[in-house]
Amino acid sequence: MTAAPQLLARRRSGVHGRQNATGWLFIAPVVIILGLFLALPVAMAAWVSVSDWTGRGSPFSGTGFVGTKNYDAILSGGGLAARDFGTALRNNVYYVILTVPLQTALSLLLAVLVNRRILKGRGFFRTAFYFPSVTSSVAITVLWLFLFSASGVVNKILALVGIAGPNWFQDPNGVLHLVARSLGVSTPPAALAGSSFLGVSWWDWLSGPSVAMSAFILMAVFTTSGTFMLLFIAALQNLRGELQEAAMLDGASGWQRFRFVTLPMLRPTLFTVVTLGLIGSWQVFDQIYTGTQGGPAKTTLTPAYLSFSTAFNNQQWGQGAAIGFLLFAIIIVLALIQRLILRERTTVPRRKRFNPPPPKGGTP
């Protein structure tokens, strides 16, 4: 009587063992590929960031361990490396602050408009809005350089309305400094000019994006909103229609239905869109490499391009790898902060105490 359950348990364990082996066999090619082309390069880059590798030969042979020397030169060295990293960080901060909210809001607006049933030709508009996202970023950058050149279409349109078009890719001043100069503030306060962070004065930290970086911000919003629009459309089509109908029966207006019904239900998609936008904005490289290569006066320099330029152009491979890992740490920290902000907040209602009705004959 006791042998049958033991035999059944052995057969089940054997079946599960064969299933596990089969599963590992199927995923083995992917694990090997990820190990060779992802885990191993990351490990090599981590070693390069704490070594004095010169770019010749294997990073694991003939190089010495220098500890945090490369990171110290970037963060607290006080030289050109720290100043360039501070400048790149400032430029990218303004890029993220402006790009992520604008592309998120625009993509959500386009999704709501295109998802309306009364709109005719919805397929055409979806394709038109999504088309810039599948176009080569290099081609878009070249087109953008032509549109925003001194004799480009944008400046000609501004000239028609009586506005002198700026020299978009030659003016190194930040837009906030340009506004302050137009208001008569041309010299920085002593408190802002005397102190600095990462080799950049606080007055320069508050300069705002340059005119060239502003053009790249507009290009990023133009090219990425279509992709995020599709994510929002998929989420909108999966919403429960009875909630909207119940809100309409309660007399809620269109804005109230969107704010209190639709938007809370889009929280998971909103988190995905903001996360992808945050990661993409901190990794901007190809537009800078194709367009300005950090100019004018390093006002379009980004950490991703600085990592490439430091390693491949200046042959400082350790500092280039260190910049890459610092950028990785920034993205991880900001993603975690964003997750805390956009997380689902569920509150458990308090249980009400049940008070039975008094007996019909009155209280005893």
C-alpha positions as CSV (number, residue, x, y, z in Angstrom):
1,M,0.0,0.0,0.0
2,T,2.9,2.4,0.7
3,A,4.9,1.5,-2.4
4,A,2.3,3.0,-4.8
5,P,2.6,6.6,-3.6
6,Q,6.4,6.4,-3.5
7,L,6.4,5.0,-7.1
8,L,4.0,7.8,-8.2
9,A,6.2,10.5,-6.6
10,R,9.3,9.1,-8.3
11,R,7.6,9.2,-11.7
12,R,6.5,12.7,-11.1
13,S,10.0,13.8,-10.1
14,G,11.4,12.1,-13.2
15,V,8.9,13.9,-15.5
16,H,9.7,17.3,-13.9
17,G,13.4,16.6,-14.2
18,R,13.0,15.8,-17.9
19,Q,10.9,18.9,-18.4
20,N,13.5,21.1,-16.7
21,A,16.3,19.6,-18.8
22,T,14.2,20.1,-22.0
23,G,13.6,23.7,-21.0
24,W,17.3,24.4,-20.4
25,L,18.1,22.8,-23.7
26,F,15.7,25.1,-25.6
27,I,17.0,28.3,-23.9
28,A,20.7,27.3,-24.0
29,P,21.3,29.0,-27.4
30,V,19.9,32.3,-26.1
31,V,21.8,32.1,-22.9
32,I,25.1,31.4,-24.8
33,I,24.5,34.3,-27.2
34,L,23.6,36.7,-24.4
35,G,26.7,35.5,-22.5
36,L,29.0,36.0,-25.4
37,F,27.7,39.3,-26.7
38,L,26.3,41.0,-23.6
39,A,27.6,39.6,-20.3
40,L,31.2,39.2,-21.5
41,P,31.5,42.7,-23.1
42,V,30.0,44.3,-20.0
43,A,32.5,42.5,-17.8
44,M,35.4,43.6,-20.1
45,A,34.1,47.2,-20.0
46,A,33.9,47.0,-16.2
47,W,37.6,45.9,-16.1
48,V,38.6,48.6,-18.6
49,S,37.0,51.3,-16.4
50,V,39.3,50.4,-13.5
51,S,42.4,49.7,-15.5
52,D,44.9,51.7,-17.7
53,W,44.2,49.8,-20.9
54,T,45.7,51.6,-23.9
55,G,43.5,50.0,-26.6
56,R,46.1,47.6,-27.9
57,G,45.8,43.8,-27.2
58,S,43.5,42.2,-24.8
59,P,42.2,44.2,-21.9
60,F,43.0,41.3,-19.6
61,S,46.7,41.2,-20.5
62,G,49.3,43.8,-20.1
63,T,47.1,46.3,-18.2
64,G,47.3,47.4,-14.6
65,F,44.6,47.9,-12.0
66,V,44.2,51.6,-11.1
67,G,41.1,51.3,-9.0
68,T,38.8,54.3,-9.0
69,K,41.3,56.6,-10.7
70,N,39.3,57.0,-13.9
71,Y,36.1,57.7,-11.9
72,D,37.9,60.2,-9.7
73,A,39.2,62.1,-12.8
74,I,35.7,62.4,-14.1
75,L,33.8,63.2,-10.9
76,S,36.3,65.1,-8.7
77,G,39.5,65.6,-10.8
78,G,38.8,69.3,-11.4
79,G,40.4,69.1,-14.9
80,L,39.1,68.9,-18.4
81,A,37.6,65.4,-18.0
82,A,35.4,66.6,-15.0
83,R,34.4,69.8,-16.8
84,D,33.4,67.9,-20.0
85,F,31.4,65.4,-18.0
86,G,29.6,68.2,-16.1
87,T,28.9,70.0,-19.4
88,A,27.5,66.8,-21.0
89,L,25.5,66.1,-17.9
90,R,24.0,69.6,-17.9
91,N,23.1,69.3,-21.6
92,N,21.5,65.9,-21.1
93,V,19.5,67.0,-18.1
94,Y,17.8,69.7,-20.1
95,Y,17.3,67.3,-22.9
96,V,15.5,64.8,-20.6
97,I,13.5,67.4,-18.7
98,L,12.0,68.8,-22.0
99,T,11.9,65.7,-24.2
100,V,10.3,63.1,-21.9
101,P,7.2,65.2,-20.8
102,L,6.7,66.6,-24.3
103,Q,6.8,63.3,-26.2
104,T,4.7,61.6,-23.5
105,A,2.0,64.3,-23.7
106,L,2.0,64.5,-27.5
107,S,1.9,60.7,-27.9
108,L,-1.1,60.4,-25.5
109,L,-2.9,63.3,-27.2
110,L,-2.4,61.7,-30.7
111,A,-3.5,58.3,-29.3
112,V,-6.7,59.8,-27.9
113,L,-7.5,61.7,-31.1
114,V,-6.7,58.7,-33.4
115,N,-8.6,56.3,-31.3
116,R,-11.9,58.2,-31.6
117,R,-14.4,56.3,-33.7
118,I,-15.9,59.4,-35.3
119,L,-12.5,60.1,-37.0
120,K,-12.4,59.1,-40.6
121,G,-9.2,57.7,-42.0
122,R,-7.8,56.6,-38.7
123,G,-5.4,54.1,-40.4
124,F,-3.9,56.9,-42.5
125,F,-3.3,59.1,-39.5
126,R,-1.8,56.3,-37.5
127,T,0.6,55.5,-40.3
128,A,1.5,59.2,-40.9
129,F,2.2,59.8,-37.2
130,Y,4.2,56.6,-36.9
131,F,6.2,57.0,-40.1
132,P,9.0,59.3,-38.5
133,S,9.7,56.6,-35.9
134,V,10.7,54.0,-38.5
135,T,12.8,56.5,-40.6
136,S,16.6,56.3,-40.2
137,S,17.7,58.6,-37.4
138,V,20.7,59.7,-39.6
139,A,18.4,60.7,-42.5
140,I,16.1,62.6,-40.0
141,T,19.1,64.4,-38.6
142,V,20.4,65.5,-42.0
143,L,17.0,66.7,-42.9
144,W,16.7,68.6,-39.6
145,L,20.1,70.2,-40.1
146,F,18.8,71.5,-43.5
147,L,15.5,72.7,-42.1
148,F,17.2,74.6,-39.2
149,S,20.1,76.0,-41.2
150,A,20.6,79.8,-41.6
151,S,18.9,79.7,-45.0
152,G,16.5,76.8,-44.1
153,V,12.8,76.6,-44.2
154,V,12.3,77.4,-40.5
155,N,14.2,80.7,-40.6
156,K,12.3,81.7,-43.7
157,I,9.0,81.1,-42.0
158,L,10.1,83.1,-39.0
159,A,11.2,85.9,-41.3
160,L,7.6,86.0,-42.8
161,V,6.2,86.9,-39.4
162,G,8.9,89.5,-38.7
163,I,11.1,87.4,-36.4
164,A,14.8,87.2,-37.1
165,G,15.7,83.5,-37.2
166,P,18.5,82.4,-35.0
167,N,21.6,80.6,-36.2
168,W,20.5,77.4,-34.7
169,F,23.7,75.3,-34.8
170,Q,26.2,78.1,-34.2
171,D,24.9,80.0,-31.2
172,P,26.5,78.5,-28.0
173,N,24.3,80.5,-25.5
174,G,21.5,78.8,-23.6
175,V,17.9,79.9,-24.2
176,L,17.5,81.0,-20.6
177,H,20.6,83.2,-20.9
178,L,19.3,84.7,-24.1
179,V,16.0,85.5,-22.3
180,A,17.9,87.0,-19.4
181,R,20.0,89.1,-21.8
182,S,16.9,90.4,-23.5
183,L,15.7,91.6,-20.1
184,G,19.0,93.4,-19.4
185,V,20.7,90.7,-17.3
186,S,24.1,90.1,-18.9
187,T,26.4,89.5,-15.9
188,P,25.8,86.5,-13.6
189,P,25.3,87.0,-9.8
190,A,28.4,86.5,-7.7
191,A,26.8,83.6,-5.9
192,L,26.2,81.7,-9.1
193,A,29.4,82.6,-10.8
194,G,31.7,81.8,-7.9
195,S,30.5,78.3,-7.1
196,S,30.5,75.3,-9.4
197,F,29.6,71.6,-9.7
198,L,31.6,69.1,-11.8
199,G,33.7,72.0,-13.1
200,V,30.6,73.9,-14.4
201,S,29.5,77.1,-12.6
202,W,25.9,77.2,-11.3
203,W,25.3,80.1,-13.7
204,D,26.1,77.8,-16.6
205,W,24.0,75.0,-15.1
206,L,21.0,77.5,-15.2
207,S,21.7,78.5,-18.8
208,G,19.1,76.2,-20.3
209,P,19.6,74.2,-23.5
210,S,21.4,75.9,-26.3
211,V,19.5,76.7,-29.5
212,A,21.1,73.7,-31.2
213,M,20.0,71.4,-28.4
214,S,16.5,72.9,-28.6
215,A,16.4,71.8,-32.2
216,F,17.5,68.3,-31.3
217,I,14.8,68.2,-28.6
218,L,12.1,69.1,-31.2
219,M,13.5,66.4,-33.4
220,A,13.4,63.8,-30.6
221,V,9.7,64.7,-29.9
222,F,8.9,64.5,-33.6
223,T,10.5,61.1,-34.1
224,T,9.5,59.2,-31.0
225,S,5.9,60.3,-30.4
226,G,4.6,57.9,-33.0
227,T,6.0,54.8,-31.3
228,F,4.6,55.7,-27.9
229,M,1.3,56.6,-29.6
230,L,0.9,53.0,-30.6
231,L,1.4,51.9,-27.0
232,F,-1.2,54.2,-25.8
233,I,-3.6,53.2,-28.6
234,A,-3.3,49.5,-27.6
235,A,-3.9,50.4,-24.0
236,L,-7.0,52.6,-24.9
237,Q,-8.5,49.8,-26.9
238,N,-8.3,47.4,-23.9
239,L,-10.1,49.7,-21.5
240,R,-13.4,48.6,-20.2
241,G,-16.2,50.6,-21.9
242,E,-18.7,50.2,-19.1
243,L,-16.6,52.4,-16.8
244,Q,-16.9,55.2,-19.4
245,E,-20.6,54.7,-19.7
246,A,-21.1,54.7,-15.9
247,A,-19.1,58.0,-15.7
248,M,-21.3,59.5,-18.5
249,L,-24.5,58.4,-16.6
250,D,-23.1,60.1,-13.5
251,G,-22.8,63.4,-15.5
252,A,-19.0,63.5,-15.9
253,S,-17.7,65.7,-18.6
254,G,-15.2,64.6,-21.2
255,W,-12.2,66.0,-19.3
256,Q,-13.5,64.5,-16.0
257,R,-13.8,61.0,-17.7
258,F,-10.3,61.3,-19.1
259,R,-8.8,62.5,-15.8
260,F,-10.5,60.2,-13.3
261,V,-11.3,57.1,-15.4
262,T,-9.0,56.8,-18.5
263,L,-5.8,58.2,-17.1
264,P,-5.6,56.1,-13.9
265,M,-6.2,53.0,-16.0
266,L,-3.3,54.0,-18.3
267,R,-0.9,54.0,-15.4
268,P,1.0,50.8,-16.5
269,T,1.4,52.1,-20.1
270,L,2.4,55.5,-18.8
271,F,5.1,54.0,-16.7
272,T,6.4,52.0,-19.8
273,V,6.4,55.1,-22.0
274,V,8.1,57.3,-19.5
275,T,10.7,54.6,-18.7
276,L,11.5,54.0,-22.4
277,G,11.6,57.8,-23.0
278,L,13.9,58.3,-20.1
279,I,16.3,55.6,-21.2
280,G,16.3,56.7,-24.8
281,S,16.9,60.4,-23.8
282,W,19.9,59.6,-21.7
283,Q,21.4,57.4,-24.5
284,V,21.1,60.0,-27.3
285,F,24.2,59.6,-29.5
286,D,23.6,59.1,-33.2
287,Q,21.9,62.5,-33.7
288,I,24.8,64.3,-32.0
289,Y,27.4,62.2,-33.9
290,T,25.7,62.9,-37.2
291,G,24.8,66.5,-36.6
292,T,27.1,68.6,-34.4
293,Q,29.5,66.2,-32.7
294,G,29.1,68.2,-29.5
295,G,29.2,71.7,-30.9
296,P,28.8,74.6,-30.8
297,A,31.2,75.1,-27.8
298,K,30.1,71.6,-26.4
299,T,26.5,72.7,-25.9
300,T,25.2,69.6,-27.5
301,L,27.7,67.3,-25.9
302,T,26.0,64.3,-24.2
303,P,27.4,61.6,-21.9
304,A,26.9,58.9,-24.5
305,Y,28.8,60.9,-27.1
306,L,31.4,61.9,-24.6
307,S,32.1,58.3,-23.7
308,F,32.6,57.5,-27.4
309,S,34.8,60.5,-28.0
310,T,36.9,60.0,-24.9
311,A,37.6,56.3,-25.8
312,F,37.9,56.3,-29.5
313,N,39.1,59.9,-30.3
314,N,41.2,60.7,-27.2
315,Q,42.4,57.0,-26.6
316,Q,41.4,57.3,-23.0
317,W,39.7,54.0,-22.8
318,G,39.4,53.7,-19.0
319,Q,37.7,57.1,-18.7
320,G,35.4,56.3,-21.6
321,A,34.3,53.1,-20.0
322,A,33.8,54.8,-16.7
323,I,31.6,57.5,-18.3
324,G,29.5,54.6,-19.7
325,F,29.0,53.0,-16.3
326,L,28.2,56.3,-14.7
327,L,25.5,56.9,-17.3
328,F,24.2,53.4,-16.6
329,A,24.0,54.2,-12.9
330,I,22.1,57.4,-13.6
331,I,19.6,55.6,-15.8
332,I,19.0,52.9,-13.1
333,V,18.5,55.4,-10.3
334,L,16.1,57.6,-12.3
335,A,14.1,54.5,-13.4
336,L,13.8,53.4,-9.8
337,I,12.7,56.8,-8.7
338,Q,10.1,57.0,-11.5
339,R,8.8,53.5,-10.5
340,L,8.2,54.7,-7.0
341,I,6.4,57.8,-8.2
342,L,4.2,55.9,-10.7
343,R,3.6,52.8,-8.7
344,E,0.1,51.6,-8.0
345,R,-1.2,52.9,-4.7
346,T,-3.8,50.5,-3.4
347,T,-5.5,51.3,-0.1
348,V,-7.4,48.6,1.8
349,P,-10.7,50.0,3.1
350,R,-11.2,49.7,6.9
351,R,-13.8,47.2,7.9
352,K,-16.8,48.7,9.4
353,R,-18.1,47.3,12.6
354,F,-21.4,45.5,12.1
355,N,-24.0,46.7,14.5
356,P,-27.1,44.5,14.4
357,P,-30.5,46.2,14.5
358,P,-32.2,46.2,17.8
359,P,-35.0,43.7,18.4
360,K,-38.5,44.8,17.5
361,G,-39.6,44.6,21.1
362,G,-37.2,47.3,22.1
363,T,-33.8,47.0,23.9
364,P,-33.8,44.3,26.5
